[in-house]
Amino acid sequence: MDHDGVEQVLRDHAALSRGDTDPELDAVRAAILIEDIFGVTLSDADIDPAMLADASAVAALVTRLRGPA
């Protein structure tokens, strides 16, 4: 999946968010989704609510963690 595909999955996930939950809990849920879908492992430092809410930042992170294609 390319950078745009990663962003689309994350936008779809964000659209399903209820928005009335704890931001840290949302970050953990997003981290689990990212790990499961993209086959990467996030470090504790990667599970940052502000970063995980930014689809472009997460797409860049996934690309970095996957390494060269």
N, CA, C and O atoms as CSV, one atom per row, in Angstrom:
chain,resi,resn,atom,element,x,y,z
A,1,MET,N,N,0.854,-1.167,0.000
A,1,MET,CA,C,0.000,0.000,0.000
A,1,MET,C,C,0.905,1.236,0.000
A,1,MET,O,O,1.879,1.308,0.750
A,2,ASP,N,N,0.568,2.198,-0.848
A,2,ASP,CA,C,1.386,3.397,-0.945
A,2,ASP,C,C,0.961,4.444,0.088
A,2,ASP,O,O,0.014,4.242,0.848
A,3,HIS,N,N,1.683,5.566,0.094
A,3,HIS,CA,C,1.461,6.655,1.059
A,3,HIS,C,C,-0.006,7.123,1.033
A,3,HIS,O,O,-0.613,7.312,2.087
A,4,ASP,N,N,-0.567,7.307,-0.159
A,4,ASP,CA,C,-1.957,7.771,-0.273
A,4,ASP,C,C,-2.933,6.737,0.283
A,4,ASP,O,O,-3.937,7.094,0.900
A,5,GLY,N,N,-2.642,5.480,0.066
A,5,GLY,CA,C,-3.496,4.425,0.605
A,5,GLY,C,C,-3.486,4.396,2.114
A,5,GLY,O,O,-4.522,4.195,2.748
A,6,VAL,N,N,-2.303,4.600,2.693
A,6,VAL,CA,C,-2.181,4.668,4.152
A,6,VAL,C,C,-3.015,5.826,4.681
A,6,VAL,O,O,-3.761,5.670,5.648
A,7,GLU,N,N,-2.885,6.999,4.040
A,7,GLU,CA,C,-3.650,8.163,4.474
A,7,GLU,C,C,-5.151,7.904,4.374
A,7,GLU,O,O,-5.905,8.314,5.257
A,8,GLN,N,N,-5.597,7.229,3.309
A,8,GLN,CA,C,-7.026,6.960,3.144
A,8,GLN,C,C,-7.550,6.052,4.255
A,8,GLN,O,O,-8.628,6.300,4.795
A,9,VAL,N,N,-6.809,5.016,4.598
A,9,VAL,CA,C,-7.218,4.126,5.692
A,9,VAL,C,C,-7.341,4.923,6.993
A,9,VAL,O,O,-8.292,4.736,7.753
A,10,LEU,N,N,-6.386,5.800,7.241
A,10,LEU,CA,C,-6.405,6.590,8.473
A,10,LEU,C,C,-7.540,7.602,8.480
A,10,LEU,O,O,-8.144,7.844,9.525
A,11,ARG,N,N,-7.839,8.195,7.330
A,11,ARG,CA,C,-8.987,9.117,7.260
A,11,ARG,C,C,-10.289,8.363,7.505
A,11,ARG,O,O,-11.173,8.857,8.205
A,12,ASP,N,N,-10.410,7.171,6.931
A,12,ASP,CA,C,-11.606,6.356,7.157
A,12,ASP,C,C,-11.760,6.013,8.637
A,12,ASP,O,O,-12.858,6.074,9.190
A,13,HIS,N,N,-10.651,5.653,9.263
A,13,HIS,CA,C,-10.672,5.339,10.695
A,13,HIS,C,C,-11.098,6.560,11.508
A,13,HIS,O,O,-11.914,6.442,12.422
A,14,ALA,N,N,-10.551,7.729,11.180
A,14,ALA,CA,C,-10.888,8.956,11.896
A,14,ALA,C,C,-12.360,9.300,11.722
A,14,ALA,O,O,-12.991,9.809,12.648
A,15,ALA,N,N,-12.910,9.029,10.547
A,15,ALA,CA,C,-14.319,9.321,10.305
A,15,ALA,C,C,-15.232,8.459,11.166
A,15,ALA,O,O,-16.359,8.853,11.464
A,16,LEU,N,N,-14.760,7.302,11.563
A,16,LEU,CA,C,-15.554,6.407,12.409
A,16,LEU,C,C,-15.429,6.728,13.893
A,16,LEU,O,O,-16.195,6.215,14.709
A,17,SER,N,N,-14.469,7.573,14.242
A,17,SER,CA,C,-14.233,7.916,15.640
A,17,SER,C,C,-15.424,8.671,16.209
A,17,SER,O,O,-16.009,9.521,15.538
A,18,ARG,N,N,-15.775,8.358,17.440
A,18,ARG,CA,C,-16.907,9.024,18.086
A,18,ARG,C,C,-16.546,10.425,18.546
A,18,ARG,O,O,-17.425,11.278,18.664
A,19,GLY,N,N,-15.282,10.676,18.805
A,19,GLY,CA,C,-14.852,12.005,19.181
A,19,GLY,C,C,-15.101,12.378,20.629
A,19,GLY,O,O,-14.675,13.444,21.075
A,20,ASP,N,N,-15.779,11.524,21.366
A,20,ASP,CA,C,-16.071,11.846,22.767
A,20,ASP,C,C,-15.320,10.926,23.727
A,20,ASP,O,O,-15.709,10.762,24.883
A,21,THR,N,N,-14.250,10.339,23.234
A,21,THR,CA,C,-13.470,9.428,24.069
A,21,THR,C,C,-12.147,10.072,24.456
A,21,THR,O,O,-11.795,11.146,23.968
A,22,ASP,N,N,-11.444,9.417,25.316
A,22,ASP,CA,C,-10.147,9.878,25.795
A,22,ASP,C,C,-9.140,9.876,24.639
A,22,ASP,O,O,-9.007,8.864,23.951
A,23,PRO,N,N,-8.430,10.985,24.412
A,23,PRO,CA,C,-7.464,11.045,23.305
A,23,PRO,C,C,-6.365,9.976,23.406
A,23,PRO,O,O,-5.913,9.456,22.386
A,24,GLU,N,N,-5.943,9.656,24.610
A,24,GLU,CA,C,-4.902,8.632,24.760
A,24,GLU,C,C,-5.438,7.252,24.408
A,24,GLU,O,O,-4.731,6.441,23.812
A,25,LEU,N,N,-6.683,6.987,24.776
A,25,LEU,CA,C,-7.303,5.711,24.407
A,25,LEU,C,C,-7.478,5.633,22.891
A,25,LEU,O,O,-7.255,4.583,22.289
A,26,ASP,N,N,-7.877,6.743,22.278
A,26,ASP,CA,C,-7.979,6.783,20.816
A,26,ASP,C,C,-6.624,6.518,20.169
A,26,ASP,O,O,-6.547,5.845,19.141
A,27,ALA,N,N,-5.549,7.047,20.768
A,27,ALA,CA,C,-4.205,6.832,20.224
A,27,ALA,C,C,-3.824,5.354,20.296
A,27,ALA,O,O,-3.220,4.821,19.364
A,28,VAL,N,N,-4.170,4.700,21.383
A,28,VAL,CA,C,-3.871,3.268,21.517
A,28,VAL,C,C,-4.670,2.472,20.489
A,28,VAL,O,O,-4.141,1.549,19.870
A,29,ARG,N,N,-5.928,2.822,20.309
A,29,ARG,CA,C,-6.742,2.139,19.295
A,29,ARG,C,C,-6.162,2.340,17.905
A,29,ARG,O,O,-6.078,1.396,17.120
A,30,ALA,N,N,-5.761,3.570,17.601
A,30,ALA,CA,C,-5.160,3.859,16.294
A,30,ALA,C,C,-3.860,3.077,16.127
A,30,ALA,O,O,-3.590,2.552,15.047
A,31,ALA,N,N,-3.059,2.995,17.175
A,31,ALA,CA,C,-1.796,2.265,17.115
A,31,ALA,C,C,-2.042,0.787,16.809
A,31,ALA,O,O,-1.329,0.190,16.002
A,32,ILE,N,N,-3.031,0.211,17.443
A,32,ILE,CA,C,-3.365,-1.200,17.195
A,32,ILE,C,C,-3.808,-1.382,15.756
A,32,ILE,O,O,-3.392,-2.333,15.094
A,33,LEU,N,N,-4.644,-0.483,15.266
A,33,LEU,CA,C,-5.092,-0.537,13.875
A,33,LEU,C,C,-3.901,-0.457,12.925
A,33,LEU,O,O,-3.791,-1.253,11.993
A,34,ILE,N,N,-3.017,0.497,13.161
A,34,ILE,CA,C,-1.846,0.697,12.305
A,34,ILE,C,C,-0.960,-0.551,12.310
A,34,ILE,O,O,-0.507,-1.002,11.258
A,35,GLU,N,N,-0.720,-1.097,13.484
A,35,GLU,CA,C,0.124,-2.294,13.570
A,35,GLU,C,C,-0.519,-3.471,12.838
A,35,GLU,O,O,0.157,-4.197,12.110
A,36,ASP,N,N,-1.820,-3.657,13.033
A,36,ASP,CA,C,-2.512,-4.788,12.403
A,36,ASP,C,C,-2.599,-4.652,10.892
A,36,ASP,O,O,-2.330,-5.613,10.171
A,37,ILE,N,N,-2.967,-3.487,10.407
A,37,ILE,CA,C,-3.184,-3.317,8.972
A,37,ILE,C,C,-1.878,-3.228,8.196
A,37,ILE,O,O,-1.749,-3.807,7.117
A,38,PHE,N,N,-0.908,-2.500,8.748
A,38,PHE,CA,C,0.307,-2.220,7.990
A,38,PHE,C,C,1.492,-3.106,8.365
A,38,PHE,O,O,2.563,-2.984,7.771
A,39,GLY,N,N,1.315,-3.995,9.341
A,39,GLY,CA,C,2.360,-4.945,9.685
A,39,GLY,C,C,3.618,-4.311,10.241
A,39,GLY,O,O,4.727,-4.770,9.968
A,40,VAL,N,N,3.443,-3.256,11.021
A,40,VAL,CA,C,4.580,-2.587,11.651
A,40,VAL,C,C,4.404,-2.661,13.160
A,40,VAL,O,O,3.322,-2.975,13.658
A,41,THR,N,N,5.470,-2.370,13.874
A,41,THR,CA,C,5.417,-2.312,15.332
A,41,THR,C,C,5.772,-0.904,15.765
A,41,THR,O,O,6.853,-0.406,15.451
A,42,LEU,N,N,4.868,-0.264,16.481
A,42,LEU,CA,C,5.107,1.087,16.976
A,42,LEU,C,C,5.772,1.022,18.341
A,42,LEU,O,O,5.462,0.156,19.159
A,43,SER,N,N,6.678,1.940,18.571
A,43,SER,CA,C,7.291,2.056,19.892
A,43,SER,C,C,6.374,2.901,20.771
A,43,SER,O,O,5.443,3.537,20.276
A,44,ASP,N,N,6.637,2.906,22.061
A,44,ASP,CA,C,5.849,3.745,22.967
A,44,ASP,C,C,5.922,5.210,22.538
A,44,ASP,O,O,4.935,5.937,22.645
A,45,ALA,N,N,7.076,5.640,22.057
A,45,ALA,CA,C,7.245,7.031,21.623
A,45,ALA,C,C,6.396,7.345,20.393
A,45,ALA,O,O,6.007,8.495,20.186
A,46,ASP,N,N,6.107,6.328,19.572
A,46,ASP,CA,C,5.286,6.531,18.377
A,46,ASP,C,C,3.810,6.708,18.709
A,46,ASP,O,O,3.054,7.253,17.904
A,47,ILE,N,N,3.399,6.254,19.879
A,47,ILE,CA,C,1.980,6.308,20.249
A,47,ILE,C,C,1.704,7.656,20.910
A,47,ILE,O,O,1.493,7.755,22.119
A,48,ASP,N,N,1.714,8.684,20.072
A,48,ASP,CA,C,1.502,10.063,20.481
A,48,ASP,C,C,0.165,10.518,19.902
A,48,ASP,O,O,0.002,10.523,18.681
A,49,PRO,N,N,-0.801,10.904,20.750
A,49,PRO,CA,C,-2.119,11.275,20.248
A,49,PRO,C,C,-2.085,12.339,19.144
A,49,PRO,O,O,-2.829,12.237,18.168
A,50,ALA,N,N,-1.240,13.345,19.286
A,50,ALA,CA,C,-1.185,14.411,18.280
A,50,ALA,C,C,-0.674,13.869,16.947
A,50,ALA,O,O,-1.223,14.194,15.895
A,51,MET,N,N,0.374,13.047,16.984
A,51,MET,CA,C,0.937,12.503,15.756
A,51,MET,C,C,-0.025,11.513,15.109
A,51,MET,O,O,-0.197,11.524,13.890
A,52,LEU,N,N,-0.653,10.658,15.914
A,52,LEU,CA,C,-1.540,9.638,15.357
A,52,LEU,C,C,-2.833,10.230,14.808
A,52,LEU,O,O,-3.552,9.557,14.069
A,53,ALA,N,N,-3.140,11.472,15.155
A,53,ALA,CA,C,-4.320,12.151,14.618
A,53,ALA,C,C,-4.032,12.791,13.266
A,53,ALA,O,O,-4.955,13.263,12.602
A,54,ASP,N,N,-2.776,12.815,12.850
A,54,ASP,CA,C,-2.362,13.437,11.595
A,54,ASP,C,C,-2.059,12.340,10.573
A,54,ASP,O,O,-1.033,11.666,10.660
A,55,ALA,N,N,-2.960,12.167,9.607
A,55,ALA,CA,C,-2.830,11.077,8.638
A,55,ALA,C,C,-1.512,11.150,7.871
A,55,ALA,O,O,-0.901,10.115,7.604
A,56,SER,N,N,-1.066,12.344,7.515
A,56,SER,CA,C,0.190,12.474,6.772
A,56,SER,C,C,1.378,12.041,7.621
A,56,SER,O,O,2.288,11.376,7.127
A,57,ALA,N,N,1.370,12.413,8.890
A,57,ALA,CA,C,2.462,12.035,9.790
A,57,ALA,C,C,2.492,10.519,9.993
A,57,ALA,O,O,3.562,9.911,10.020
A,58,VAL,N,N,1.329,9.926,10.133
A,58,VAL,CA,C,1.274,8.471,10.324
A,58,VAL,C,C,1.710,7.753,9.049
A,58,VAL,O,O,2.416,6.747,9.113
A,59,ALA,N,N,1.296,8.262,7.901
A,59,ALA,CA,C,1.712,7.648,6.637
A,59,ALA,C,C,3.230,7.695,6.505
A,59,ALA,O,O,3.844,6.725,6.059
A,60,ALA,N,N,3.835,8.809,6.888
A,60,ALA,CA,C,5.296,8.919,6.847
A,60,ALA,C,C,5.935,7.937,7.829
A,60,ALA,O,O,6.950,7.316,7.517
A,61,LEU,N,N,5.343,7.799,9.008
A,61,LEU,CA,C,5.856,6.863,10.010
A,61,LEU,C,C,5.784,5.430,9.487
A,61,LEU,O,O,6.746,4.673,9.610
A,62,VAL,N,N,4.646,5.060,8.904
A,62,VAL,CA,C,4.484,3.699,8.373
A,62,VAL,C,C,5.507,3.451,7.273
A,62,VAL,O,O,6.120,2.384,7.222
A,63,THR,N,N,5.693,4.418,6.403
A,63,THR,CA,C,6.676,4.283,5.315
A,63,THR,C,C,8.075,4.092,5.901
A,63,THR,O,O,8.839,3.252,5.425
A,64,ARG,N,N,8.409,4.866,6.930
A,64,ARG,CA,C,9.731,4.746,7.562
A,64,ARG,C,C,9.896,3.382,8.217
A,64,ARG,O,O,10.944,2.751,8.080
A,65,LEU,N,N,8.867,2.922,8.929
A,65,LEU,CA,C,8.965,1.644,9.640
A,65,LEU,C,C,9.020,0.453,8.683
A,65,LEU,O,O,9.638,-0.564,8.995
A,66,ARG,N,N,8.389,0.571,7.542
A,66,ARG,CA,C,8.406,-0.510,6.557
A,66,ARG,C,C,9.740,-0.613,5.836
A,66,ARG,O,O,10.102,-1.669,5.318
A,67,GLY,N,N,10.457,0.490,5.811
A,67,GLY,CA,C,11.736,0.500,5.105
A,67,GLY,C,C,11.539,0.622,3.608
A,67,GLY,O,O,10.417,0.792,3.128
A,68,PRO,N,N,12.636,0.533,2.874
A,68,PRO,CA,C,12.559,0.665,1.413
A,68,PRO,C,C,11.701,-0.431,0.801
A,68,PRO,O,O,11.715,-1.582,1.238
A,69,ALA,N,N,10.967,-0.041,-0.209
A,69,ALA,CA,C,10.089,-1.006,-0.883
A,69,ALA,C,C,10.843,-1.880,-1.847
A,69,ALA,O,O,10.248,-2.742,-2.493
